[in-house]
Amino acid sequence: MTKLSQGLYDRLILDDELAEINQLIQEGRATVQTPSFVENREYLLTELMNRLPELLDEISSSKDSSSEKNQAEIKLISTLLKNVRLEKKAELEADLIAQPPQVLRSIHEPNMPGIYPVTGLRTPWLFSSARSEPSLLHELIAELQAVDTVDILVSFITWSGVRKIIDVLKQATAIDATGKSRTQFRILTTTYIGATESRAVNALAELPNVELRISLDGRRTRLHAKAWIFNRNSGFGTAFIGSANLSESALISGIEWTVKLTQISNEPIFKNAQAHFETLWNDGEFLHYDPRNQDHRNALEKALHKEASHGKTNPNNSELIAIQSWFDLSPKPYQQEMLDRLAAERLHLRYRNLVVAATGTGKTVVAAFDYARLAKEKGGQPRLLFVVHRV
């Protein structure tokens, strides 16, 4: 009876199972393949990464202190490095791990360490807009604190999204005493469905060391890709790839899925993303946009107006067609809890209430539902004063 389960595999054969697999091959019950040099290296690296945690656990005793365990683990890795055949001894010595172990997190201006991303620079991450997870907006802002070049690819750009990051963009692109900016930006976008706002495009393109290219024919381009590629000379670049455009709802309140890739752990995919951006950047479909050029401004406004009205006009009489939609809008569980507590307070004749909630959790929605319930109780539409700090 075979010890190996039936199914698909994609790993190197271990020595203690070689006889069993050879028997299965003779019986026509196993398929093996000789890997190429590149494939073999990938398999070996995977095997090493999978085995390393087990090896580290085995070399130290559960009774050892944390310091003793660290020393044992460093000794193991150093031994592995020493056994690697290098042509120059100097290279070998340079690769040894320093003791005591320390992690380099950043090199920066004096007393200006900046913000470090909560999700780090080594492992992938999925942003799914869950309340318990790091905010996509805050992580993008953290990534912008220390980066050499940024490539942004989005279908559309709105002012509501730009205003959330405009301050950090101004800091990143500010001209220093040497006449240079800390970060250079390349931005690709389109006029697809007229969603892009010229105010937002101009605000970005007016910043120093920001080059923006835009497709004025959204119907032909149909660009749906969304990506932020953070290139760092340190080799710890990151790429955010997903469904979020540069808008407030996408960055804060919308249900978006965005995968964060890291150059150190996903270099092939990271380089692939860089290459695809470069291809689009050099595509003649995307035109250089200069906000100081009135012809460029006029062309953008014309294209946005055309895209916004596309599909809403009757070709026979050129009259606008009203588009209706129906949907159910209901409070989320945590919003319902706020509404219930407001109702409970009013039952105790306490009418001056304050709701405090984090950005993007739907305070405006709560206010709307609260007013709707009040209107239903009163049998009419009582007067309402709604004050906002900006729109």
C-alpha positions as CSV (number, residue, x, y, z in Angstrom):
1,M,0.0,0.0,0.0
2,T,1.5,3.3,-1.0
3,K,2.2,6.0,1.6
4,L,1.6,8.8,-0.9
5,S,-1.9,10.1,-1.5
6,Q,-3.3,10.2,-4.9
7,G,-3.4,13.6,-6.4
8,L,-1.3,16.3,-8.1
9,Y,2.2,17.2,-6.9
10,D,4.8,19.8,-7.8
11,R,7.9,19.3,-5.7
12,L,11.2,17.4,-5.6
13,I,11.2,13.7,-4.7
14,L,12.7,12.9,-1.3
15,D,15.3,10.2,-0.9
16,D,13.2,8.1,1.5
17,E,10.4,7.9,-1.0
18,L,12.4,7.2,-4.2
19,A,12.0,3.4,-4.0
20,E,8.2,3.7,-3.6
21,I,7.9,6.2,-6.5
22,N,10.0,4.0,-8.8
23,Q,7.7,1.1,-8.0
24,L,4.7,3.3,-8.8
25,I,6.3,4.3,-12.1
26,Q,6.7,0.7,-13.1
27,E,3.1,0.1,-12.3
28,G,2.1,3.1,-14.5
29,R,0.8,4.9,-11.4
30,A,3.2,7.8,-11.1
31,T,4.5,10.5,-13.5
32,V,7.8,12.3,-13.0
33,Q,9.7,14.8,-15.0
34,T,13.3,16.1,-15.0
35,P,13.3,19.8,-14.2
36,S,15.4,22.4,-16.1
37,F,18.2,24.2,-14.4
38,V,16.0,27.2,-13.6
39,E,13.1,25.0,-12.4
40,N,15.5,22.9,-10.3
41,R,16.7,26.1,-8.6
42,E,13.1,27.2,-7.8
43,Y,12.3,23.8,-6.3
44,L,15.4,23.8,-4.2
45,L,14.7,27.3,-2.9
46,T,11.1,26.3,-2.1
47,E,12.3,23.1,-0.3
48,L,14.8,25.2,1.7
49,M,12.2,27.7,2.7
50,N,9.8,25.0,3.8
51,R,12.4,23.1,5.8
52,L,14.2,26.1,7.4
53,P,11.6,26.7,10.2
54,E,11.8,23.0,11.2
55,L,15.6,23.1,11.2
56,L,15.6,26.3,13.4
57,D,13.2,24.6,15.8
58,E,15.4,21.5,16.0
59,I,18.7,23.2,16.8
60,S,17.5,24.8,20.0
61,S,15.9,23.3,23.1
62,S,12.6,24.5,24.5
63,K,14.4,25.2,27.8
64,D,16.8,27.7,26.0
65,S,16.4,31.4,26.6
66,S,15.4,33.6,23.7
67,S,19.0,34.9,23.5
68,E,20.3,31.3,23.3
69,K,17.8,30.4,20.6
70,N,18.8,33.4,18.5
71,Q,22.5,32.6,18.8
72,A,21.8,28.9,17.7
73,E,19.8,30.0,14.8
74,I,22.3,32.6,13.6
75,K,25.1,29.9,13.9
76,L,23.1,27.6,11.7
77,I,22.6,30.2,9.0
78,S,26.2,31.3,9.2
79,T,27.3,27.7,8.8
80,L,25.2,27.4,5.7
81,L,26.7,30.6,4.3
82,K,30.2,29.4,5.0
83,N,29.7,26.2,3.1
84,V,28.7,28.1,0.0
85,R,31.6,28.1,-2.4
86,L,32.5,31.6,-3.3
87,E,35.4,32.7,-5.4
88,K,36.5,35.5,-3.0
89,K,36.8,35.1,0.7
90,A,36.0,38.8,1.1
91,E,32.5,38.1,-0.4
92,L,32.0,35.2,2.0
93,E,32.9,37.3,5.1
94,A,30.6,40.1,3.9
95,D,27.6,37.8,3.7
96,L,27.9,36.6,7.3
97,I,25.1,37.7,9.7
98,A,26.2,40.3,12.2
99,Q,25.7,39.6,15.9
100,P,23.7,40.6,17.8
101,P,21.0,40.4,15.2
102,Q,19.5,43.7,14.1
103,V,17.0,44.6,11.3
104,L,17.7,47.7,9.1
105,R,14.3,49.4,8.7
106,S,15.3,52.7,7.0
107,I,18.0,55.1,6.1
108,H,16.8,58.7,6.2
109,E,17.5,62.3,6.9
110,P,18.6,63.2,10.4
111,N,15.7,62.7,12.9
112,M,13.2,62.1,10.1
113,P,12.4,58.4,10.0
114,G,9.0,58.8,8.4
115,I,6.1,56.4,8.5
116,Y,6.7,52.7,8.1
117,P,3.9,50.7,6.3
118,V,1.9,48.6,8.8
119,T,2.0,45.7,6.3
120,G,5.8,45.8,5.9
121,L,7.9,45.4,2.8
122,R,8.5,41.7,2.7
123,T,5.2,39.7,2.6
124,P,2.2,40.0,0.3
125,W,-1.1,41.4,1.7
126,L,-4.7,41.5,0.6
127,F,-6.7,44.7,1.3
128,S,-10.4,43.8,1.4
129,S,-11.9,46.9,3.0
130,A,-12.5,45.0,6.3
131,R,-12.8,47.2,9.3
132,S,-10.2,45.2,11.3
133,E,-7.6,45.5,8.6
134,P,-5.1,48.3,7.7
135,S,-6.6,51.0,5.6
136,L,-5.6,51.0,1.9
137,L,-5.4,54.8,2.0
138,H,-3.2,54.9,5.1
139,E,-0.9,52.3,3.6
140,L,-0.5,54.2,0.4
141,I,0.3,57.3,2.3
142,A,2.9,55.4,4.3
143,E,4.5,54.0,1.1
144,L,4.7,57.5,-0.3
145,Q,6.8,58.6,2.7
146,A,10.0,57.0,1.3
147,V,10.1,56.0,-2.4
148,D,12.2,57.0,-5.3
149,T,9.7,56.7,-8.2
150,V,6.0,55.9,-8.3
151,D,4.0,54.6,-11.3
152,I,0.2,54.9,-11.1
153,L,-2.3,53.3,-13.4
154,V,-6.0,54.0,-12.9
155,S,-9.1,54.1,-15.1
156,F,-10.2,57.4,-13.6
157,I,-9.2,60.1,-11.2
158,T,-11.5,62.2,-9.0
159,W,-10.9,65.2,-6.8
160,S,-12.4,63.4,-3.8
161,G,-9.5,60.9,-4.1
162,V,-6.8,63.3,-4.9
163,R,-7.6,65.6,-2.0
164,K,-7.0,62.7,0.4
165,I,-3.3,62.4,-0.7
166,I,-2.5,65.8,-2.1
167,D,-0.6,66.9,1.0
168,V,1.7,63.9,1.0
169,L,2.2,64.2,-2.8
170,K,3.2,67.9,-2.4
171,Q,5.8,66.8,0.2
172,A,7.1,64.0,-1.9
173,T,7.5,66.2,-5.0
174,A,8.7,69.4,-3.3
175,I,11.8,70.9,-4.8
176,D,14.8,70.9,-2.3
177,A,17.8,73.1,-2.1
178,T,19.5,71.3,-4.9
179,G,16.5,71.8,-7.3
180,K,15.4,68.1,-7.1
181,S,12.3,66.3,-5.8
182,R,12.5,63.4,-3.5
183,T,10.1,61.4,-5.6
184,Q,9.2,61.3,-9.3
185,F,5.7,60.2,-10.5
186,R,4.3,58.8,-13.7
187,I,0.5,58.6,-13.9
188,L,-1.6,56.9,-16.6
189,T,-5.4,57.4,-16.7
190,T,-8.3,57.8,-19.2
191,T,-11.5,59.6,-19.8
192,Y,-13.5,56.4,-19.6
193,I,-17.2,57.0,-19.0
194,G,-16.4,60.6,-18.1
195,A,-15.6,59.7,-14.5
196,T,-12.3,61.5,-14.5
197,E,-12.4,65.1,-13.2
198,S,-10.3,67.7,-14.9
199,R,-9.7,69.5,-11.5
200,A,-8.1,66.3,-10.2
201,V,-6.0,65.8,-13.3
202,N,-4.8,69.4,-13.2
203,A,-3.9,69.2,-9.5
204,L,-1.7,66.2,-10.1
205,A,-0.1,67.4,-13.3
206,E,0.8,70.8,-11.8
207,L,3.0,69.2,-9.2
208,P,6.8,69.2,-9.9
209,N,8.3,66.0,-11.2
210,V,4.9,64.5,-12.0
211,E,4.3,63.5,-15.6
212,L,0.7,62.5,-16.5
213,R,-0.5,60.9,-19.7
214,I,-4.1,60.3,-20.5
215,S,-6.2,58.6,-23.2
216,L,-8.9,60.9,-24.5
217,D,-10.8,58.0,-26.1
218,G,-12.1,56.0,-23.2
219,R,-14.4,53.8,-25.4
220,R,-11.4,52.5,-27.3
221,T,-8.9,52.1,-24.5
222,R,-11.3,50.4,-21.9
223,L,-8.6,50.5,-19.3
224,H,-9.7,48.7,-16.2
225,A,-6.3,48.0,-14.6
226,K,-5.5,49.7,-11.4
227,A,-2.0,49.7,-9.9
228,W,0.4,51.6,-7.8
229,I,4.1,50.6,-8.3
230,F,6.5,52.0,-5.7
231,N,10.1,51.6,-7.0
232,R,12.9,51.9,-4.4
233,N,16.6,51.9,-5.1
234,S,17.0,49.8,-1.9
235,G,15.4,46.9,-3.7
236,F,12.4,46.8,-1.4
237,G,9.8,48.0,-3.9
238,T,6.1,47.2,-3.6
239,A,3.1,47.1,-6.0
240,F,-0.6,47.5,-5.1
241,I,-2.7,45.9,-7.8
242,G,-6.5,45.6,-7.6
243,S,-9.8,47.2,-8.2
244,A,-9.4,50.7,-6.6
245,N,-9.3,53.8,-8.7
246,L,-8.1,57.2,-7.4
247,S,-11.4,58.2,-5.8
248,E,-12.5,58.6,-2.2
249,S,-14.9,55.7,-2.3
250,A,-12.2,53.4,-3.6
251,L,-9.6,54.5,-1.1
252,I,-11.8,54.6,2.0
253,S,-15.5,53.4,1.9
254,G,-15.8,51.2,-1.2
255,I,-15.6,47.4,-1.1
256,E,-12.4,47.0,-3.0
257,W,-9.9,44.1,-3.2
258,T,-6.2,45.1,-3.6
259,V,-3.2,42.8,-3.5
260,K,0.1,44.2,-2.3
261,L,3.1,42.5,-3.8
262,T,6.7,42.9,-2.6
263,Q,9.7,43.0,-4.7
264,I,11.8,41.0,-2.2
265,S,9.3,38.1,-2.2
266,N,7.6,38.4,-5.6
267,E,10.3,39.7,-7.8
268,P,9.1,38.0,-11.1
269,I,5.6,39.4,-10.7
270,F,6.9,42.8,-9.6
271,K,9.1,43.0,-12.7
272,N,6.2,41.9,-14.8
273,A,4.1,44.7,-13.5
274,Q,6.9,47.2,-14.1
275,A,7.3,45.9,-17.7
276,H,3.5,46.1,-18.5
277,F,3.4,49.7,-17.1
278,E,6.3,50.6,-19.3
279,T,4.5,49.2,-22.4
280,L,1.4,51.3,-21.7
281,W,3.5,54.3,-20.9
282,N,5.0,54.2,-24.4
283,D,1.7,53.5,-26.1
284,G,0.7,56.3,-28.4
285,E,-2.9,56.0,-27.1
286,F,-1.8,57.9,-24.0
287,L,-1.0,61.6,-24.6
288,H,1.2,63.8,-22.5
289,Y,-0.9,66.3,-20.6
290,D,0.3,69.8,-19.6
291,P,-2.2,71.8,-17.5
292,R,-0.4,75.0,-18.6
293,N,-1.4,74.3,-22.2
294,Q,-4.9,75.6,-22.9
295,D,-5.2,73.3,-25.9
296,H,-4.6,70.3,-23.6
297,R,-7.2,71.6,-21.1
298,N,-9.8,72.1,-23.9
299,A,-9.2,68.7,-25.3
300,L,-9.6,67.1,-21.9
301,E,-12.9,68.9,-21.1
302,K,-14.3,68.0,-24.6
303,A,-13.4,64.3,-24.2
304,L,-14.8,64.1,-20.6
305,H,-18.1,65.8,-21.8
306,K,-18.3,63.4,-24.7
307,E,-17.7,60.3,-22.5
308,A,-20.1,61.5,-19.8
309,S,-22.9,61.9,-22.4
310,H,-22.1,58.7,-24.3
311,G,-24.9,56.2,-24.0
312,K,-27.3,58.7,-22.5
313,T,-28.4,60.2,-25.8
314,N,-31.1,58.8,-28.1
315,P,-29.6,58.7,-31.6
316,N,-33.0,59.5,-33.2
317,N,-33.8,62.7,-31.4
318,S,-30.6,63.5,-29.4
319,E,-32.7,63.9,-26.2
320,L,-31.4,62.7,-22.9
321,I,-32.8,59.3,-21.8
322,A,-33.5,59.1,-18.1
323,I,-31.9,56.0,-16.5
324,Q,-33.6,54.6,-13.5
325,S,-32.2,52.1,-11.0
326,W,-33.7,50.4,-8.0
327,F,-31.8,49.0,-5.0
328,D,-32.2,48.2,-1.4
329,L,-30.2,50.3,1.0
330,S,-29.9,49.0,4.6
331,P,-27.5,49.9,7.4
332,K,-24.6,47.7,8.2
333,P,-24.7,45.9,11.6
334,Y,-22.4,48.4,13.3
335,Q,-24.5,51.3,11.8
336,Q,-27.7,49.7,13.1
337,E,-26.2,49.5,16.5
338,M,-25.6,53.3,16.4
339,L,-29.2,53.8,15.3
340,D,-30.6,51.6,18.0
341,R,-28.6,53.5,20.7
342,L,-29.9,56.8,19.3
343,A,-33.5,55.5,19.5
344,A,-32.9,54.3,23.1
345,E,-31.6,57.7,24.2
346,R,-34.7,59.4,22.8
347,L,-36.9,57.0,24.7
348,H,-35.3,58.5,27.8
349,L,-36.0,62.0,26.5
350,R,-32.3,62.7,25.8
351,Y,-32.3,64.5,22.4
352,R,-28.9,66.0,22.3
353,N,-26.7,63.1,21.1
354,L,-23.2,62.8,19.5
355,V,-22.1,60.0,17.2
356,V,-18.3,59.6,16.9
357,A,-17.0,57.1,14.3
358,A,-13.9,56.6,12.2
359,T,-13.5,58.0,8.7
360,G,-15.3,55.9,6.1
361,T,-17.6,54.0,8.5
362,G,-20.7,55.8,7.2
363,K,-21.7,58.6,9.6
364,T,-23.6,60.3,6.8
365,V,-25.5,57.1,6.1
366,V,-26.4,56.8,9.8
367,A,-27.7,60.4,9.7
368,A,-29.8,59.6,6.7
369,F,-31.3,56.5,8.3
370,D,-31.9,58.3,11.5
371,Y,-33.8,61.1,9.7
372,A,-35.8,58.5,7.7
373,R,-36.9,56.8,11.0
374,L,-37.8,60.2,12.5
375,A,-39.8,61.1,9.4
376,K,-41.7,57.9,9.6
377,E,-42.5,58.4,13.3
378,K,-43.7,62.0,12.8
379,G,-45.7,61.1,9.6
380,G,-44.0,63.8,7.6
381,Q,-40.7,65.4,6.8
382,P,-39.5,67.6,9.7
383,R,-37.0,70.3,9.1
384,L,-33.4,69.2,9.1
385,L,-30.1,71.2,9.2
386,F,-27.2,69.1,7.9
387,V,-23.8,70.8,8.3
388,V,-20.6,69.5,6.6
389,H,-17.1,71.0,6.7
390,R,-16.5,70.5,2.9
391,V,-18.0,68.8,-0.2
